Amino acid sequence: MKARFYLIIFFVQLITAMEIEISITNQELKLKDNNEVLKIYKISSSKFGEGSEEGSFKTPLGKHEIKKMIGDEIKLGGRFIGRVHTGEIFPIYSDQEIYVKEDVVQSRILWLSGLEDNINKGEGVDSFSRYIYIHGTPEEWLLGRKASKGCIRMSNKDVIELFDQVYEGMIVNIK
């Protein structure tokens, strides 16, 4: 059964050329199919800048893939700690300028794995080991500005919408 599932995913990947392109400069994520932009989402990358060094809290650049998708069916605002849903629905601040002390991960997780040796893959620079995600944030009012600790933050509604359109193994280019 599992082999058939992976075979179906393989054929879907052959038929479609869907990918995600993230622009640090524009603070946006584009969902693309055969180079046609399907949707543009506002994001926040790292307030510490760009880079791959472990412990830097920077957003890694380069070619990645979605390695794991976590949170299907979790309610809007559902909080994750260590990639496990806590059962808590954390508040979302869209219009109120409220800073959240913790780096809260909400609604969905698209866990990224680097595909370029010594750039975002391998010892000391590995995006997967650094727990680099695309995820929802309670600080939605900060979207469009650099505000994260390395991850790509999205509004909770947007990350749920994106989650429902992507698949494990999908390419994510961060530029």
C-alpha positions as CSV (number, residue, x, y, z in Angstrom):
1,M,0.0,0.0,0.0
2,K,2.8,2.4,1.0
3,A,4.7,1.7,-2.3
4,R,1.6,2.5,-4.3
5,F,1.2,5.8,-2.5
6,Y,4.8,6.8,-3.3
7,L,4.3,5.7,-6.9
8,I,1.3,8.0,-7.2
9,I,3.3,10.9,-5.7
10,F,6.1,10.2,-8.2
11,F,3.7,10.4,-11.1
12,V,2.1,13.6,-9.8
13,Q,5.6,15.1,-9.6
14,L,6.3,14.1,-13.2
15,I,3.0,15.6,-14.5
16,T,3.3,18.9,-12.6
17,A,6.2,21.2,-12.1
18,M,4.8,22.8,-9.0
19,E,7.3,24.6,-6.7
20,I,7.6,27.3,-4.1
21,E,9.7,30.3,-4.6
22,I,10.5,32.5,-1.6
23,S,11.9,36.0,-2.0
24,I,13.7,37.4,1.0
25,T,13.8,40.9,-0.7
26,N,10.1,41.0,-1.3
27,Q,9.1,39.0,1.8
28,E,6.8,36.8,-0.2
29,L,6.2,33.2,-1.1
30,K,5.0,32.3,-4.6
31,L,3.3,29.0,-5.3
32,K,4.1,28.2,-8.9
33,D,3.1,25.6,-11.5
34,N,5.1,25.3,-14.7
35,N,6.5,28.8,-13.9
36,E,2.9,30.2,-13.7
37,V,2.3,32.0,-10.4
38,L,-0.8,30.5,-8.8
39,K,-0.7,32.6,-5.6
40,I,1.5,35.0,-3.8
41,Y,1.6,35.0,0.0
42,K,3.1,37.6,2.4
43,I,5.8,36.0,4.7
44,S,8.4,36.9,7.3
45,S,11.9,35.5,7.1
46,S,14.6,35.9,9.8
47,K,15.2,39.1,11.6
48,F,18.8,37.9,11.9
49,G,19.3,37.9,8.1
50,E,20.2,35.1,5.7
51,G,22.6,32.2,6.3
52,S,22.8,28.5,7.1
53,E,25.1,28.3,10.1
54,E,23.8,26.2,12.9
55,G,22.7,28.4,15.9
56,S,22.6,31.6,13.8
57,F,18.8,31.9,13.7
58,K,19.2,33.0,10.0
59,T,17.0,31.9,7.1
60,P,18.9,29.5,4.9
61,L,19.1,30.3,1.1
62,G,19.0,27.9,-1.8
63,K,17.2,24.8,-3.0
64,H,15.2,22.8,-0.4
65,E,12.4,20.2,-0.4
66,I,9.4,19.8,1.8
67,K,10.6,16.8,3.8
68,K,7.7,16.5,6.3
69,M,4.2,17.9,6.5
70,I,2.7,18.2,10.0
71,G,-0.7,19.3,11.2
72,D,-3.3,18.1,8.8
73,E,-6.7,18.8,10.4
74,I,-5.4,20.9,13.2
75,K,-7.6,23.8,13.9
76,L,-6.6,27.4,13.0
77,G,-4.2,28.7,15.6
78,G,-3.3,25.2,16.9
79,R,0.0,25.4,18.7
80,F,2.9,23.0,18.2
81,I,5.9,22.4,20.5
82,G,8.5,20.1,19.2
83,R,6.3,19.4,16.1
84,V,3.6,18.0,18.4
85,H,0.2,19.7,18.7
86,T,-0.3,20.8,22.3
87,G,-4.1,21.0,22.0
88,E,-3.8,24.7,22.7
89,I,-5.3,27.3,20.3
90,F,-2.9,30.2,20.6
91,P,-4.2,33.8,20.0
92,I,-3.5,35.4,16.6
93,Y,-2.7,39.0,16.3
94,S,-3.5,40.4,12.9
95,D,-4.3,44.0,13.7
96,Q,-2.9,44.4,17.2
97,E,0.8,45.1,17.5
98,I,1.4,42.6,20.2
99,Y,4.9,40.9,20.4
100,V,4.9,37.3,21.5
101,K,7.9,36.5,23.7
102,E,8.1,32.8,22.5
103,D,8.6,31.7,18.9
104,V,5.2,30.1,18.5
105,V,4.6,27.6,15.7
106,Q,0.9,27.5,14.7
107,S,-1.6,25.7,12.4
108,R,0.7,23.8,10.0
109,I,4.4,22.9,9.6
110,L,6.2,22.3,6.3
111,W,9.6,21.1,7.4
112,L,12.3,21.9,4.9
113,S,15.4,19.9,4.0
114,G,18.3,21.4,2.1
115,L,19.4,19.9,-1.2
116,E,22.7,21.6,-1.6
117,D,25.8,20.2,0.1
118,N,27.7,22.6,2.4
119,I,25.1,25.4,1.6
120,N,22.0,24.1,3.4
121,K,22.7,20.4,3.7
122,G,25.4,18.7,5.8
123,E,27.2,19.3,9.0
124,G,26.9,22.7,10.6
125,V,24.5,24.1,7.9
126,D,21.7,21.5,7.6
127,S,18.2,23.1,7.3
128,F,16.5,19.9,8.4
129,S,18.6,19.6,11.5
130,R,18.1,23.3,12.2
131,Y,14.3,22.7,12.2
132,I,13.6,25.2,9.4
133,Y,9.9,25.3,8.7
134,I,7.2,27.2,6.9
135,H,4.6,27.7,9.6
136,G,1.8,29.9,10.9
137,T,2.6,32.7,13.4
138,P,0.6,34.6,16.0
139,E,2.4,37.8,15.0
140,E,0.6,38.2,11.7
141,W,0.8,41.9,11.9
142,L,4.6,41.6,11.3
143,L,4.2,39.7,8.0
144,G,6.0,41.5,5.2
145,R,9.0,42.3,7.5
146,K,11.9,40.2,8.7
147,A,10.7,39.0,12.1
148,S,11.4,35.2,12.5
149,K,14.2,33.2,14.1
150,G,15.1,31.4,10.8
151,C,11.8,29.9,9.7
152,I,9.4,31.3,7.1
153,R,6.3,32.6,8.9
154,M,2.9,32.9,7.2
155,S,-0.6,33.9,8.3
156,N,-2.4,30.9,9.8
157,K,-5.1,30.9,7.1
158,D,-2.5,31.2,4.3
159,V,-0.3,28.3,5.7
160,I,-3.4,26.1,5.9
161,E,-4.3,27.0,2.3
162,L,-0.7,26.3,1.1
163,F,-0.5,23.1,3.1
164,D,-3.5,21.7,1.2
165,Q,-1.8,22.4,-2.2
166,V,1.7,21.1,-1.7
167,Y,3.3,17.7,-1.1
168,E,6.3,16.1,0.5
169,G,9.2,16.3,-1.9
170,M,8.1,19.5,-3.5
171,I,10.9,22.0,-4.3
172,V,11.3,25.2,-2.3
173,N,13.7,27.8,-3.5
174,I,14.7,30.5,-1.1
175,K,16.4,33.5,-2.7
